[in-house]
Amino acid sequence: MPHKYKAIIFDLDGTLVDSLGDFHHAARVMLNSIGHAPIPAEVVKTFIGNGQEMFIARCLVHVGANLTAQQLIDATKVFEQAYDEADGQYSRLFDGVEALIQFFKADGAKVGLCTNRPVARAHKILASYGIAEYFDEIAGFETTEKPKPAPDPILHCLKQFQCAPSQALFVGDSDVDAEAADKAGVEFAFHTQGFGSLKSQPCQILIDHYTKIDFLPTKEEAQP
């Protein structure tokens, strides 16, 4: 089924990877190190989406932790070590992700990643699932001056792809992703099985399962 997009850009957590288990594990280890009880996974889920610093801050606020600057540095190191040591054992690719990306690549589309994680960590995650080679560009937290929800990381990918916003699709799982897509002028597909919610931002496509690709507009349907 030919589709109308020349570039497909994905968010990472909650979009390609169900990484809630790793986040929950690392948060539990961090909170235990400062004498606090763990947070339920369903609550942790709502903290994901704005980068590591914001995730840790939300966890600490939730338990009422008041840390000094040095204690925060130490807690962050504990979190990072726990996450690295987990090494994806509590995470998984969402069903159908690899086949969907292969479908796009076979049709000649550029494939990008736009995440609020650092590039090296994002690449490591993709590589651990054997899909890093499919990505033509990875835009991480440090790639542009402003991360999502600013449009800059998406626009960075489009510049690398020499692709107009009207020819691109961004797939994400939150209002942060939707806002970035809207500001970048690209269509947005919301992954309903992810971590976030879509409250007020525009959305052109809803994706319940990647194993079904009938959510993609065809080239014929895209004609005026």
N, C-alpha and C positions, 0 to 999 in steps of 0.2 A: 504494500500500500504506500505509494509515494506521498510524502507529507510536504508541507510548505516551508519548513524551516531550514535555513542554512547553518544555524548554530543553535545548540541546545546547551544551556548552562544549568548545573545542578548545585543546590545547597548540599551540605554533607550530612550532618547529624539530624536524624528524623526524616531525611529525604532519601538518601542512598543507604545509610547505615542506621540500624536500630541500636544505638549506643547507650541507651538508658542504663543498662546493667553496669557498664564500666563507670559511668558518671556516679551512679548510686554507690558503687563499691568505693571509689576514691573519696567521695564525700563522707562516707561512713568512717573510713580510716582517718581522714583529716579531723573530723569532729571528735572522734575518740581520743586523738592526740591532745586535744585541748579540754578534755573532760566533759564533752557533751554527748547526749544520746543521738542515735542516727535519726535521719529524717525519712519518712515513708517514701518509697519510690515514686508514687503518684504525685507527691509534692515536689520532689527533685525534678521530675519531668517538666514542671512549669518554669523551672529556673534556667533551662537550656535555651540557647539561641542568640545571646549577645556577647559571646566570647568567654574565655576562662575567668578573667578578672571579675566580670559581672556575676558569673555563676557562683564563684566563691563568696562574693559579697552577699548575694542573696541567701546562701546557706547560713552564713554567719548572722545575718540580720534575723533570719527565721528562728534561730535558737537563742537569740539575745546575747551573742558573744560580743564583748567589747575588748578588742585586742590592741595592744600597742603596735607601732609600726614594725618593730622587730618580730613580734609574735605573728603578725600577719605574713611577713616574709617567710617565717618558719613554717606556718600552716600551709602556705602556698607550695613550699617545697615538698611537704608531706603529701599534699594532694597530687602534685605532678609525679612523684615517685610511685605512688599507689596506682595512678592511672597507667603509667608506663609499664609497671610490673604486671598489671592485669593483661596488657598486651592483646586486648580484643577478646579475651576468653568469655566475657559476659555480653558480647555484642554479636551482631550478625548483619549481613546484607539483607535488605528487604527482598522478598521473593520477586524474581523477574528482572532485577536491576541489570545484571550483566547482559542478559539477552536483549533488553531494551537498548542498552548502550551499543551493543553490537549491531543492532538494527539501524541505529542512527549512523554509525560509522560506515556500514555497508552502503548506505544511501548517499554518502559523500558529505555528511554534515560534520562540522567542527563540534567537538565536545569539550566543555569547560567546567571548572569547579569554582564556586564562589562561596567561601566560608569565612567565619570569624575566628577560625583557628589559625595558628601559624602555618605557613606553607609546608615546612619540613614535617610537622606532625600530621598534617592532612595527607601529604604524599605517603608517609609511612602507613597510614591507615588504608589508603587505596591499595598500596602494594601488598599489604597483608592479606587482602582479598583477591589479589591477582588481577586487578582492574586498572592499575595506575597507567599502564601503557596505552589505554584508550583515550586518555585525556591530553588534549592539545595545549591546555593552559590551566594553571591553578592560581587563583587570586586568593590570598589569605589575609589575615588581620593586618599584616605589615606591608602588603603590596602597594596600597594606596594610602594617602594621608588620612582619608576618612573611610572606615569600614561600613558595612551595612548597618543601618538602613539607608545610608548614603548610596547613590547610584554608582559611585566611582569604581568599585571592584567589577561590576558588570560591564561598565563602559570600557574598562581596561581590557577585559576579555574580548569584547567586540572589536576593539582597536587591533588587537593581535590577530584576530580572525579576518580583519578587513570586511566586516559584516555590518550592515545597517541594523539599527534597533528593530525596524519593522520586519526583519527577516529572522528574528531570534525569539527563543522561548526560554524563560527562566522557571525552573521547577523548585519549589520550596515548601515549607510546612508551617509558616508563621506570618504574622503581620509584618515582622521585620523584613522578611523576604519579599512579601507583596509590595511593601512600600518602596523597597529598593528597585524592584522591577518597574513599578509605576513611574518613578522618577527617571529611570533610564529609558523609558519609552518602549519597553519590550512587553510582550504578552506574558502572563503569569499563569502557571499551573500549580494548583494547591494539592499537596499530597495529604489526604485526609487521615492516613494511618500514622502520621508523624507526631511530634511532641507539642506543637503549637496550636494556635487557633487563628481563625480568620474572622476578625470582628468588624473592621471598617474599611479595609483596603479592597480595591477592585481585583477581580479574578476572572479570567476568561475560560479556564478549564479546571475541572475537578478530577483528580486521580484517586480512585479507591484501591486499585491493584495494578501493579506494573505488568502483570501477566496479560492484561488486556490493553491492546494499543488502539482500540477504536476511539479513544479520546482525542486522537490527533486529527486535526483538520487536513484533508487531502489538498493537493495542489488545485484540483478542480473546484473544491468547496471554497478555496481562498480567492477564487476569481471574483471580481466585482460583478 
